[in-house]
């Protein structure tokens, strides 16, 4: 890692965030925490991290603790850009975070675990801006592997069509993209039905879609209509498909004609709550504004019911649901018991959230099917021994509230891609079959 590479990456981050009024110091803190989170399991990297980012060595543990969450979700600044609806800035920011991940992977003596962590973190940022894309190990990490391990490595990298870039497309490409028709209701429902598992969830979304379709037709024919709530509560453990289904619901509501645009704006407590009294209402209102015409998805919404700042955000959301009753849909998500407490925290919530959809944990067979699907989408083929070992892993892993379900399988897949690249490091010209095949040895060792 050179000082010039880090300086360039930080400059790109600041530039991407500047249009949203985010200060350079906040961006620098975001990048430092992101890098520390990647190095969190390697205390020996503390000195190199401190020197690279101009921070005290003593602050490494606390900063790494904050940054660890970004291995699985957008960094706080990227979440702000997404909430603001600035897709171009968010894409540019995510791509630069992938560069930061590459730098973090080589702060100390590179290890396969460190590169795994960097791959997870970079992919989490890229998936946040392109959740439907087929994501591989980011190209920047190929550089980390080659430079850090001292040998050529075969790393599958995405094409421009698979991961958005900060480079502006040609005018012709822009026009073609803008003219592409939005998915039809039938196409969206078919995509919903194509998800692995989630039978009861699919049934409930079908029922909700039909109810709203008929309600809209009755309104158009000037018939009396019951007060049908469009807002939804999703409850279940992490990695059970809540965000994926929320995105489909946004499209379904648009296809029915309930919403004009059907965009999904994702946020959580950090995207709604500010540090001073009175600022939270303004911050929440800005997020709501970016979601008008679509769906506002609030993950771990129960965290808002814990203090006065969160209650201020809740009051603003309740008012927004009334002020934009025909333009905005809220979907709130979290653990079952905590979400019940959240709904009870404000009288305006219980009257507006009448439909709760339960997302069950995936079965062993469903987790294996998800792994096979991820492999197929990314043009990999697991061997029978690989699948057999994966089944053993998902059968033996502890299934508590912290188990990641599909997220666990995604992490296993991404780690397998990195380990396959390492296995092929001495093969100068791998065959297509070698590049595609995932062996049992490519799966990461289960946690003790």
TORKOL-4160 file (C-alpha; in steps of 0.2 Angstrom, whole numbers, padded with zeros to 4 digits, m for minus):
448
<pt num="1" X="0000" Y="0000" Z="0000"/>
<pt num="2" X="0007" Y="0017" Z="m0005"/>
<pt num="3" X="0002" Y="0034" Z="0003"/>
<pt num="4" X="m0003" Y="0039" Z="m0015"/>
<pt num="5" X="m0016" Y="0025" Z="m0016"/>
<pt num="6" X="m0024" Y="0030" Z="0001"/>
<pt num="7" X="m0024" Y="0048" Z="m0003"/>
<pt num="8" X="m0032" Y="0045" Z="m0020"/>
<pt num="9" X="m0045" Y="0034" Z="m0012"/>
<pt num="10" X="m0049" Y="0046" Z="0001"/>
<pt num="11" X="m0050" Y="0060" Z="m0012"/>
<pt num="12" X="m0063" Y="0050" Z="m0022"/>
<pt num="13" X="m0073" Y="0047" Z="m0006"/>
<pt num="14" X="m0074" Y="0065" Z="m0001"/>
<pt num="15" X="m0078" Y="0070" Z="m0019"/>
<pt num="16" X="m0093" Y="0058" Z="m0020"/>
<pt num="17" X="m0100" Y="0064" Z="m0003"/>
<pt num="18" X="m0097" Y="0082" Z="m0005"/>
<pt num="19" X="m0113" Y="0085" Z="m0016"/>
<pt num="20" X="m0123" Y="0079" Z="m0001"/>
<pt num="21" X="m0115" Y="0091" Z="0010"/>
<pt num="22" X="m0106" Y="0078" Z="0020"/>
<pt num="23" X="m0090" Y="0085" Z="0028"/>
<pt num="24" X="m0073" Y="0078" Z="0023"/>
<pt num="25" X="m0069" Y="0075" Z="0042"/>
<pt num="26" X="m0085" Y="0063" Z="0042"/>
<pt num="27" X="m0079" Y="0054" Z="0027"/>
<pt num="28" X="m0061" Y="0052" Z="0034"/>
<pt num="29" X="m0069" Y="0045" Z="0050"/>
<pt num="30" X="m0080" Y="0033" Z="0039"/>
<pt num="31" X="m0065" Y="0027" Z="0029"/>
<pt num="32" X="m0054" Y="0024" Z="0045"/>
<pt num="33" X="m0068" Y="0015" Z="0054"/>
<pt num="34" X="m0071" Y="0004" Z="0038"/>
<pt num="35" X="m0053" Y="0000" Z="0037"/>
<pt num="36" X="m0051" Y="m0004" Z="0055"/>
<pt num="37" X="m0066" Y="m0015" Z="0055"/>
<pt num="38" X="m0058" Y="m0026" Z="0041"/>
<pt num="39" X="m0042" Y="m0027" Z="0052"/>
<pt num="40" X="m0052" Y="m0030" Z="0068"/>
<pt num="41" X="m0046" Y="m0048" Z="0070"/>
<pt num="42" X="m0027" Y="m0043" Z="0067"/>
<pt num="43" X="m0021" Y="m0033" Z="0082"/>
<pt num="44" X="m0004" Y="m0032" Z="0074"/>
<pt num="45" X="m0011" Y="m0021" Z="0060"/>
<pt num="46" X="m0015" Y="m0007" Z="0073"/>
<pt num="47" X="0001" Y="0002" Z="0071"/>
<pt num="48" X="0000" Y="0002" Z="0052"/>
<pt num="49" X="m0018" Y="0007" Z="0052"/>
<pt num="50" X="m0014" Y="0022" Z="0064"/>
<pt num="51" X="0000" Y="0028" Z="0053"/>
<pt num="52" X="m0010" Y="0026" Z="0037"/>
<pt num="53" X="m0025" Y="0036" Z="0044"/>
<pt num="54" X="m0017" Y="0048" Z="0056"/>
<pt num="55" X="m0025" Y="0041" Z="0071"/>
<pt num="56" X="m0019" Y="0036" Z="0088"/>
<pt num="57" X="m0014" Y="0018" Z="0090"/>
<pt num="58" X="m0025" Y="0017" Z="0106"/>
<pt num="59" X="m0040" Y="0021" Z="0096"/>
<pt num="60" X="m0039" Y="0006" Z="0085"/>
<pt num="61" X="m0049" Y="m0006" Z="0096"/>
<pt num="62" X="m0064" Y="0006" Z="0098"/>
<pt num="63" X="m0064" Y="0011" Z="0080"/>
<pt num="64" X="m0063" Y="m0007" Z="0074"/>
<pt num="65" X="m0078" Y="m0011" Z="0085"/>
<pt num="66" X="m0088" Y="0002" Z="0076"/>
<pt num="67" X="m0081" Y="m0002" Z="0059"/>
<pt num="68" X="m0084" Y="m0021" Z="0060"/>
<pt num="69" X="m0103" Y="m0019" Z="0056"/>
<pt num="70" X="m0098" Y="m0013" Z="0039"/>
<pt num="71" X="m0092" Y="m0030" Z="0034"/>
<pt num="72" X="m0111" Y="m0034" Z="0032"/>
<pt num="73" X="m0120" Y="m0017" Z="0029"/>
<pt num="74" X="m0116" Y="0000" Z="0021"/>
<pt num="75" X="m0105" Y="0012" Z="0031"/>
<pt num="76" X="m0114" Y="0026" Z="0040"/>
<pt num="77" X="m0109" Y="0039" Z="0026"/>
<pt num="78" X="m0114" Y="0027" Z="0012"/>
<pt num="79" X="m0131" Y="0024" Z="0021"/>
<pt num="80" X="m0134" Y="0043" Z="0021"/>
<pt num="81" X="m0130" Y="0044" Z="0002"/>
<pt num="82" X="m0142" Y="0030" Z="m0001"/>
<pt num="83" X="m0156" Y="0038" Z="0010"/>
<pt num="84" X="m0154" Y="0054" Z="0001"/>
<pt num="85" X="m0157" Y="0045" Z="m0015"/>
<pt num="86" X="m0141" Y="0051" Z="m0023"/>
<pt num="87" X="m0137" Y="0035" Z="m0033"/>
<pt num="88" X="m0123" Y="0041" Z="m0043"/>
<pt num="89" X="m0114" Y="0048" Z="m0028"/>
<pt num="90" X="m0118" Y="0031" Z="m0018"/>
<pt num="91" X="m0111" Y="0021" Z="m0032"/>
<pt num="92" X="m0095" Y="0031" Z="m0033"/>
<pt num="93" X="m0093" Y="0031" Z="m0014"/>
<pt num="94" X="m0095" Y="0012" Z="m0014"/>
<pt num="95" X="m0082" Y="0009" Z="m0027"/>
<pt num="96" X="m0070" Y="0019" Z="m0018"/>
<pt num="97" X="m0074" Y="0010" Z="m0002"/>
<pt num="98" X="m0069" Y="m0006" Z="m0011"/>
<pt num="99" X="m0052" Y="0002" Z="m0014"/>
<pt num="100" X="m0051" Y="0006" Z="0004"/>
<pt num="101" X="m0054" Y="m0013" Z="0007"/>
<pt num="102" X="m0040" Y="m0017" Z="m0004"/>
<pt num="103" X="m0028" Y="m0005" Z="0006"/>
<pt num="104" X="m0034" Y="m0012" Z="0023"/>
<pt num="105" X="m0030" Y="m0030" Z="0017"/>
<pt num="106" X="m0012" Y="m0025" Z="0014"/>
<pt num="107" X="m0009" Y="m0014" Z="0029"/>
<pt num="108" X="0000" Y="m0028" Z="0038"/>
<pt num="109" X="0007" Y="m0045" Z="0032"/>
<pt num="110" X="m0008" Y="m0051" Z="0021"/>
<pt num="111" X="m0017" Y="m0066" Z="0027"/>
<pt num="112" X="m0031" Y="m0076" Z="0019"/>
<pt num="113" X="m0043" Y="m0072" Z="0033"/>
<pt num="114" X="m0039" Y="m0053" Z="0031"/>
<pt num="115" X="m0042" Y="m0054" Z="0013"/>
<pt num="116" X="m0059" Y="m0063" Z="0016"/>
<pt num="117" X="m0064" Y="m0049" Z="0028"/>
<pt num="118" X="m0059" Y="m0036" Z="0015"/>
<pt num="119" X="m0069" Y="m0046" Z="0002"/>
<pt num="120" X="m0085" Y="m0047" Z="0013"/>
<pt num="121" X="m0084" Y="m0028" Z="0018"/>
<pt num="122" X="m0081" Y="m0022" Z="0000"/>
<pt num="123" X="m0095" Y="m0034" Z="m0007"/>
<pt num="124" X="m0107" Y="m0027" Z="0007"/>
<pt num="125" X="m0104" Y="m0009" Z="0000"/>
<pt num="126" X="m0106" Y="m0014" Z="m0018"/>
<pt num="127" X="m0122" Y="m0024" Z="m0015"/>
<pt num="128" X="m0129" Y="m0009" Z="m0006"/>
<pt num="129" X="m0129" Y="0001" Z="m0022"/>
<pt num="130" X="m0132" Y="m0014" Z="m0034"/>
<pt num="131" X="m0142" Y="m0027" Z="m0024"/>
<pt num="132" X="m0147" Y="m0036" Z="m0040"/>
<pt num="133" X="m0130" Y="m0037" Z="m0047"/>
<pt num="134" X="m0119" Y="m0053" Z="m0048"/>
<pt num="135" X="m0105" Y="m0049" Z="m0036"/>
<pt num="136" X="m0088" Y="m0057" Z="m0036"/>
<pt num="137" X="m0073" Y="m0053" Z="m0026"/>
<pt num="138" X="m0070" Y="m0035" Z="m0030"/>
<pt num="139" X="m0057" Y="m0031" Z="m0043"/>
<pt num="140" X="m0047" Y="m0021" Z="m0031"/>
<pt num="141" X="m0044" Y="m0036" Z="m0020"/>
<pt num="142" X="m0036" Y="m0045" Z="m0035"/>
<pt num="143" X="m0022" Y="m0032" Z="m0033"/>
<pt num="144" X="m0021" Y="m0035" Z="m0014"/>
<pt num="145" X="m0019" Y="m0054" Z="m0018"/>
<pt num="146" X="m0006" Y="m0052" Z="m0031"/>
<pt num="147" X="0004" Y="m0038" Z="m0022"/>
<pt num="148" X="0002" Y="m0045" Z="m0005"/>
<pt num="149" X="0005" Y="m0064" Z="m0008"/>
<pt num="150" X="0018" Y="m0062" Z="m0021"/>
<pt num="151" X="0011" Y="m0073" Z="m0034"/>
<pt num="152" X="m0002" Y="m0071" Z="m0049"/>
<pt num="153" X="m0019" Y="m0076" Z="m0043"/>
<pt num="154" X="m0034" Y="m0080" Z="m0054"/>
<pt num="155" X="m0048" Y="m0069" Z="m0047"/>
<pt num="156" X="m0065" Y="m0068" Z="m0055"/>
<pt num="157" X="m0070" Y="m0050" Z="m0057"/>
<pt num="158" X="m0086" Y="m0042" Z="m0062"/>
<pt num="159" X="m0090" Y="m0034" Z="m0079"/>
<pt num="160" X="m0096" Y="m0016" Z="m0079"/>
<pt num="161" X="m0114" Y="m0023" Z="m0082"/>
<pt num="162" X="m0113" Y="m0032" Z="m0066"/>
<pt num="163" X="m0107" Y="m0019" Z="m0054"/>
<pt num="164" X="m0110" Y="0000" Z="m0056"/>
<pt num="165" X="m0095" Y="0011" Z="m0059"/>
<pt num="166" X="m0092" Y="0029" Z="m0056"/>
<pt num="167" X="m0089" Y="0032" Z="m0074"/>
<pt num="168" X="m0103" Y="0041" Z="m0083"/>
<pt num="169" X="m0111" Y="0029" Z="m0097"/>
<pt num="170" X="m0112" Y="0035" Z="m0115"/>
<pt num="171" X="m0127" Y="0045" Z="m0120"/>
<pt num="172" X="m0134" Y="0030" Z="m0130"/>
<pt num="173" X="m0133" Y="0019" Z="m0115"/>
<pt num="174" X="m0141" Y="0031" Z="m0104"/>
<pt num="175" X="m0156" Y="0033" Z="m0116"/>
<pt num="176" X="m0158" Y="0014" Z="m0118"/>
<pt num="177" X="m0158" Y="0012" Z="m0099"/>
<pt num="178" X="m0171" Y="0026" Z="m0097"/>
<pt num="179" X="m0182" Y="0018" Z="m0110"/>
<pt num="180" X="m0181" Y="0001" Z="m0103"/>
<pt num="181" X="m0199" Y="m0004" Z="m0097"/>
<pt num="182" X="m0202" Y="m0006" Z="m0079"/>
<pt num="183" X="m0206" Y="m0024" Z="m0074"/>
<pt num="184" X="m0224" Y="m0029" Z="m0075"/>
<pt num="185" X="m0234" Y="m0036" Z="m0060"/>
<pt num="186" X="m0233" Y="m0053" Z="m0067"/>
<pt num="187" X="m0215" Y="m0052" Z="m0069"/>
<pt num="188" X="m0212" Y="m0046" Z="m0051"/>
<pt num="189" X="m0224" Y="m0059" Z="m0044"/>
<pt num="190" X="m0214" Y="m0072" Z="m0053"/>
<pt num="191" X="m0198" Y="m0066" Z="m0046"/>
<pt num="192" X="m0205" Y="m0067" Z="m0029"/>
<pt num="193" X="m0211" Y="m0085" Z="m0032"/>
<pt num="194" X="m0194" Y="m0089" Z="m0038"/>
<pt num="195" X="m0186" Y="m0085" Z="m0021"/>
<pt num="196" X="m0180" Y="m0100" Z="m0011"/>
<pt num="197" X="m0192" Y="m0105" Z="0003"/>
<pt num="198" X="m0203" Y="m0091" Z="0011"/>
<pt num="199" X="m0219" Y="m0100" Z="0006"/>
<pt num="200" X="m0230" Y="m0091" Z="0019"/>
<pt num="201" X="m0221" Y="m0074" Z="0015"/>
<pt num="202" X="m0225" Y="m0076" Z="m0004"/>
<pt num="203" X="m0243" Y="m0080" Z="0000"/>
<pt num="204" X="m0245" Y="m0065" Z="0011"/>
<pt num="205" X="m0238" Y="m0053" Z="m0002"/>
<pt num="206" X="m0249" Y="m0061" Z="m0016"/>
<pt num="207" X="m0264" Y="m0058" Z="m0004"/>
<pt num="208" X="m0259" Y="m0040" Z="m0001"/>
<pt num="209" X="m0256" Y="m0036" Z="m0019"/>
<pt num="210" X="m0273" Y="m0043" Z="m0024"/>
<pt num="211" X="m0281" Y="m0033" Z="m0010"/>
<pt num="212" X="m0273" Y="m0017" Z="m0015"/>
<pt num="213" X="m0277" Y="m0020" Z="m0034"/>
<pt num="214" X="m0295" Y="m0023" Z="m0031"/>
<pt num="215" X="m0296" Y="m0008" Z="m0019"/>
<pt num="216" X="m0289" Y="0003" Z="m0032"/>
<pt num="217" X="m0301" Y="m0004" Z="m0045"/>
<pt num="218" X="m0316" Y="0000" Z="m0033"/>
<pt num="219" X="m0309" Y="0017" Z="m0031"/>
<pt num="220" X="m0308" Y="0020" Z="m0049"/>
<pt num="221" X="m0327" Y="0015" Z="m0051"/>
<pt num="222" X="m0332" Y="0026" Z="m0037"/>
<pt num="223" X="m0337" Y="0012" Z="m0025"/>
<pt num="224" X="m0335" Y="0013" Z="m0007"/>
<pt num="225" X="m0318" Y="0006" Z="m0001"/>
<pt num="226" X="m0312" Y="0000" Z="0016"/>
<pt num="227" X="m0297" Y="0008" Z="0024"/>
<pt num="228" X="m0284" Y="m0003" Z="0018"/>
<pt num="229" X="m0266" Y="0000" Z="0026"/>
<pt num="230" X="m0252" Y="m0002" Z="0014"/>
<pt num="231" X="m0238" Y="m0001" Z="0027"/>
<pt num="232" X="m0230" Y="m0018" Z="0033"/>
<pt num="233" X="m0221" Y="m0025" Z="0047"/>
<pt num="234" X="m0208" Y="m0038" Z="0043"/>
<pt num="235" X="m0202" Y="m0049" Z="0058"/>
<pt num="236" X="m0188" Y="m0062" Z="0058"/>
<pt num="237" X="m0170" Y="m0066" Z="0060"/>
<pt num="238" X="m0156" Y="m0058" Z="0050"/>
<pt num="239" X="m0154" Y="m0065" Z="0032"/>
<pt num="240" X="m0171" Y="m0071" Z="0030"/>
<pt num="241" X="m0175" Y="m0061" Z="0014"/>
<pt num="242" X="m0184" Y="m0046" Z="0022"/>
<pt num="243" X="m0174" Y="m0033" Z="0012"/>
<pt num="244" X="m0176" Y="m0043" Z="m0004"/>
<pt num="245" X="m0195" Y="m0045" Z="m0002"/>
<pt num="246" X="m0196" Y="m0026" Z="0002"/>
<pt num="247" X="m0188" Y="m0022" Z="m0014"/>
<pt num="248" X="m0200" Y="m0033" Z="m0024"/>
<pt num="249" X="m0215" Y="m0025" Z="m0014"/>
<pt num="250" X="m0210" Y="m0008" Z="m0019"/>
<pt num="251" X="m0210" Y="m0014" Z="m0038"/>
<pt num="252" X="m0227" Y="m0023" Z="m0035"/>
<pt num="253" X="m0235" Y="m0007" Z="m0028"/>
<pt num="254" X="m0228" Y="0003" Z="m0042"/>
<pt num="255" X="m0235" Y="m0010" Z="m0055"/>
<pt num="256" X="m0252" Y="m0010" Z="m0047"/>
<pt num="257" X="m0252" Y="0009" Z="m0048"/>
<pt num="258" X="m0252" Y="0012" Z="m0029"/>
<pt num="259" X="m0235" Y="0021" Z="m0030"/>
<pt num="260" X="m0228" Y="0032" Z="m0044"/>
<pt num="261" X="m0210" Y="0027" Z="m0044"/>
<pt num="262" X="m0208" Y="0012" Z="m0033"/>
<pt num="263" X="m0190" Y="0016" Z="m0027"/>
<pt num="264" X="m0184" Y="0008" Z="m0011"/>
<pt num="265" X="m0175" Y="0019" Z="0002"/>
<pt num="266" X="m0166" Y="0008" Z="0015"/>
<pt num="267" X="m0161" Y="0016" Z="0032"/>
<pt num="268" X="m0160" Y="0012" Z="0050"/>
<pt num="269" X="m0159" Y="0022" Z="0067"/>
<pt num="270" X="m0142" Y="0030" Z="0062"/>
<pt num="271" X="m0150" Y="0037" Z="0046"/>
<pt num="272" X="m0165" Y="0045" Z="0055"/>
<pt num="273" X="m0158" Y="0051" Z="0072"/>
<pt num="274" X="m0147" Y="0066" Z="0075"/>
<pt num="275" X="m0137" Y="0071" Z="0090"/>
<pt num="276" X="m0147" Y="0086" Z="0096"/>
<pt num="277" X="m0165" Y="0089" Z="0100"/>
<pt num="278" X="m0174" Y="0096" Z="0085"/>
<pt num="279" X="m0162" Y="0090" Z="0072"/>
<pt num="280" X="m0169" Y="0072" Z="0072"/>
<pt num="281" X="m0186" Y="0078" Z="0064"/>
<pt num="282" X="m0177" Y="0087" Z="0050"/>
<pt num="283" X="m0165" Y="0072" Z="0047"/>
<pt num="284" X="m0180" Y="0060" Z="0046"/>
<pt num="285" X="m0190" Y="0072" Z="0035"/>
<pt num="286" X="m0176" Y="0072" Z="0023"/>
<pt num="287" X="m0176" Y="0053" Z="0022"/>
<pt num="288" X="m0195" Y="0053" Z="0020"/>
<pt num="289" X="m0193" Y="0066" Z="0006"/>
<pt num="290" X="m0182" Y="0054" Z="m0004"/>
<pt num="291" X="m0194" Y="0040" Z="m0002"/>
<pt num="292" X="m0210" Y="0049" Z="m0007"/>
<pt num="293" X="m0217" Y="0039" Z="m0022"/>
<pt num="294" X="m0209" Y="0023" Z="m0016"/>
<pt num="295" X="m0206" Y="0013" Z="m0001"/>
<pt num="296" X="m0196" Y="0018" Z="0015"/>
<pt num="297" X="m0188" Y="0002" Z="0023"/>
<pt num="298" X="m0182" Y="0004" Z="0041"/>
<pt num="299" X="m0172" Y="m0010" Z="0047"/>
<pt num="300" X="m0170" Y="m0014" Z="0065"/>
<pt num="301" X="m0184" Y="m0001" Z="0068"/>
<pt num="302" X="m0186" Y="m0006" Z="0086"/>
<pt num="303" X="m0170" Y="0004" Z="0090"/>
<pt num="304" X="m0180" Y="0020" Z="0088"/>
<pt num="305" X="m0191" Y="0016" Z="0103"/>
<pt num="306" X="m0177" Y="0017" Z="0115"/>
<pt num="307" X="m0175" Y="0035" Z="0119"/>
<pt num="308" X="m0182" Y="0053" Z="0116"/>
<pt num="309" X="m0172" Y="0055" Z="0100"/>
<pt num="310" X="m0179" Y="0039" Z="0093"/>
<pt num="311" X="m0197" Y="0044" Z="0098"/>
<pt num="312" X="m0195" Y="0061" Z="0089"/>
<pt num="313" X="m0191" Y="0051" Z="0073"/>
<pt num="314" X="m0206" Y="0040" Z="0076"/>
<pt num="315" X="m0217" Y="0055" Z="0078"/>
<pt num="316" X="m0210" Y="0062" Z="0062"/>
<pt num="317" X="m0214" Y="0046" Z="0053"/>
<pt num="318" X="m0232" Y="0045" Z="0059"/>
<pt num="319" X="m0235" Y="0062" Z="0053"/>
<pt num="320" X="m0227" Y="0058" Z="0036"/>
<pt num="321" X="m0238" Y="0043" Z="0034"/>
<pt num="322" X="m0253" Y="0054" Z="0036"/>
<pt num="323" X="m0246" Y="0069" Z="0025"/>
<pt num="324" X="m0241" Y="0057" Z="0011"/>
<pt num="325" X="m0254" Y="0043" Z="0013"/>
<pt num="326" X="m0256" Y="0041" Z="m0005"/>
<pt num="327" X="m0237" Y="0043" Z="m0010"/>
<pt num="328" X="m0227" Y="0034" Z="0003"/>
<pt num="329" X="m0227" Y="0016" Z="0010"/>
<pt num="330" X="m0217" Y="0011" Z="0026"/>
<pt num="331" X="m0210" Y="m0006" Z="0029"/>
<pt num="332" X="m0202" Y="m0008" Z="0046"/>
<pt num="333" X="m0192" Y="m0024" Z="0050"/>
<pt num="334" X="m0183" Y="m0032" Z="0065"/>
<pt num="335" X="m0185" Y="m0046" Z="0078"/>
<pt num="336" X="m0202" Y="m0052" Z="0082"/>
<pt num="337" X="m0203" Y="m0047" Z="0101"/>
<pt num="338" X="m0194" Y="m0031" Z="0099"/>
<pt num="339" X="m0205" Y="m0025" Z="0084"/>
<pt num="340" X="m0221" Y="m0028" Z="0095"/>
<pt num="341" X="m0213" Y="m0016" Z="0107"/>
<pt num="342" X="m0209" Y="m0004" Z="0094"/>
<pt num="343" X="m0227" Y="m0004" Z="0087"/>
<pt num="344" X="m0234" Y="m0001" Z="0105"/>
<pt num="345" X="m0222" Y="0013" Z="0108"/>
<pt num="346" X="m0233" Y="0026" Z="0098"/>
<pt num="347" X="m0253" Y="0025" Z="0096"/>
<pt num="348" X="m0251" Y="0031" Z="0078"/>
<pt num="349" X="m0241" Y="0015" Z="0073"/>
<pt num="350" X="m0253" Y="0002" Z="0078"/>
<pt num="351" X="m0267" Y="0010" Z="0068"/>
<pt num="352" X="m0256" Y="0011" Z="0052"/>
<pt num="353" X="m0247" Y="m0006" Z="0053"/>
<pt num="354" X="m0260" Y="m0019" Z="0052"/>
<pt num="355" X="m0251" Y="m0032" Z="0043"/>
<pt num="356" X="m0236" Y="m0042" Z="0050"/>
<pt num="357" X="m0227" Y="m0054" Z="0039"/>
<pt num="358" X="m0216" Y="m0067" Z="0048"/>
<pt num="359" X="m0200" Y="m0073" Z="0039"/>
<pt num="360" X="m0195" Y="m0090" Z="0045"/>
<pt num="361" X="m0177" Y="m0096" Z="0046"/>
<pt num="362" X="m0172" Y="m0106" Z="0031"/>
<pt num="363" X="m0170" Y="m0125" Z="0032"/>
<pt num="364" X="m0154" Y="m0134" Z="0029"/>
<pt num="365" X="m0161" Y="m0139" Z="0011"/>
<pt num="366" X="m0165" Y="m0121" Z="0008"/>
<pt num="367" X="m0148" Y="m0114" Z="0013"/>
<pt num="368" X="m0140" Y="m0127" Z="0001"/>
<pt num="369" X="m0152" Y="m0122" Z="m0013"/>
<pt num="370" X="m0147" Y="m0103" Z="m0009"/>
<pt num="371" X="m0128" Y="m0108" Z="m0010"/>
<pt num="372" X="m0131" Y="m0117" Z="m0027"/>
<pt num="373" X="m0141" Y="m0102" Z="m0034"/>
<pt num="374" X="m0127" Y="m0090" Z="m0029"/>
<pt num="375" X="m0114" Y="m0101" Z="m0037"/>
<pt num="376" X="m0125" Y="m0102" Z="m0053"/>
<pt num="377" X="m0128" Y="m0083" Z="m0053"/>
<pt num="378" X="m0109" Y="m0080" Z="m0052"/>
<pt num="379" X="m0104" Y="m0094" Z="m0065"/>
<pt num="380" X="m0097" Y="m0106" Z="m0052"/>
<pt num="381" X="m0100" Y="m0124" Z="m0051"/>
<pt num="382" X="m0098" Y="m0133" Z="m0033"/>
<pt num="383" X="m0093" Y="m0151" Z="m0033"/>
<pt num="384" X="m0103" Y="m0164" Z="m0025"/>
<pt num="385" X="m0090" Y="m0165" Z="m0010"/>
<pt num="386" X="m0091" Y="m0146" Z="m0009"/>
<pt num="387" X="m0110" Y="m0146" Z="m0007"/>
<pt num="388" X="m0109" Y="m0161" Z="0005"/>
<pt num="389" X="m0097" Y="m0151" Z="0016"/>
<pt num="390" X="m0108" Y="m0136" Z="0015"/>
<pt num="391" X="m0123" Y="m0146" Z="0021"/>
<pt num="392" X="m0113" Y="m0152" Z="0036"/>
<pt num="393" X="m0108" Y="m0135" Z="0040"/>
<pt num="394" X="m0126" Y="m0128" Z="0040"/>
<pt num="395" X="m0132" Y="m0143" Z="0050"/>
<pt num="396" X="m0120" Y="m0140" Z="0064"/>
<pt num="397" X="m0119" Y="m0121" Z="0065"/>
<pt num="398" X="m0128" Y="m0114" Z="0080"/>
<pt num="399" X="m0145" Y="m0107" Z="0075"/>
<pt num="400" X="m0148" Y="m0093" Z="0087"/>
<pt num="401" X="m0154" Y="m0075" Z="0084"/>
<pt num="402" X="m0137" Y="m0070" Z="0078"/>
<pt num="403" X="m0136" Y="m0084" Z="0064"/>
<pt num="404" X="m0136" Y="m0075" Z="0047"/>
<pt num="405" X="m0147" Y="m0088" Z="0037"/>
<pt num="406" X="m0144" Y="m0083" Z="0019"/>
<pt num="407" X="m0131" Y="m0070" Z="0024"/>
<pt num="408" X="m0121" Y="m0084" Z="0032"/>
<pt num="409" X="m0122" Y="m0094" Z="0016"/>
<pt num="410" X="m0117" Y="m0078" Z="0006"/>
<pt num="411" X="m0102" Y="m0076" Z="0017"/>
<pt num="412" X="m0097" Y="m0094" Z="0015"/>
<pt num="413" X="m0098" Y="m0092" Z="m0004"/>
<pt num="414" X="m0088" Y="m0076" Z="m0005"/>
<pt num="415" X="m0075" Y="m0084" Z="0006"/>
<pt num="416" X="m0074" Y="m0099" Z="m0005"/>
<pt num="417" X="m0071" Y="m0088" Z="m0020"/>
<pt num="418" X="m0056" Y="m0080" Z="m0012"/>
<pt num="419" X="m0050" Y="m0097" Z="m0006"/>
<pt num="420" X="m0052" Y="m0104" Z="m0024"/>
<pt num="421" X="m0041" Y="m0089" Z="m0030"/>
<pt num="422" X="m0028" Y="m0094" Z="m0018"/>
<pt num="423" X="m0029" Y="m0112" Z="m0023"/>
<pt num="424" X="m0026" Y="m0108" Z="m0041"/>
<pt num="425" X="m0011" Y="m0095" Z="m0037"/>
<pt num="426" X="0002" Y="m0107" Z="m0045"/>
<pt num="427" X="m0008" Y="m0111" Z="m0060"/>
<pt num="428" X="m0002" Y="m0099" Z="m0073"/>
<pt num="429" X="m0016" Y="m0102" Z="m0086"/>
<pt num="430" X="m0031" Y="m0111" Z="m0077"/>
<pt num="431" X="m0044" Y="m0119" Z="m0088"/>
<pt num="432" X="m0062" Y="m0113" Z="m0089"/>
<pt num="433" X="m0067" Y="m0128" Z="m0078"/>
<pt num="434" X="m0054" Y="m0124" Z="m0065"/>
<pt num="435" X="m0060" Y="m0106" Z="m0064"/>
<pt num="436" X="m0078" Y="m0111" Z="m0062"/>
<pt num="437" X="m0076" Y="m0126" Z="m0050"/>
<pt num="438" X="m0077" Y="m0124" Z="m0031"/>
<pt num="439" X="m0070" Y="m0138" Z="m0022"/>
<pt num="440" X="m0073" Y="m0144" Z="m0004"/>
<pt num="441" X="m0056" Y="m0137" Z="0001"/>
<pt num="442" X="m0062" Y="m0120" Z="m0004"/>
<pt num="443" X="m0075" Y="m0118" Z="0009"/>
<pt num="444" X="m0069" Y="m0109" Z="0025"/>
<pt num="445" X="m0066" Y="m0119" Z="0040"/>
<pt num="446" X="m0081" Y="m0119" Z="0052"/>
<pt num="447" X="m0079" Y="m0108" Z="0068"/>
<pt num="448" X="m0074" Y="m0119" Z="0083"/>
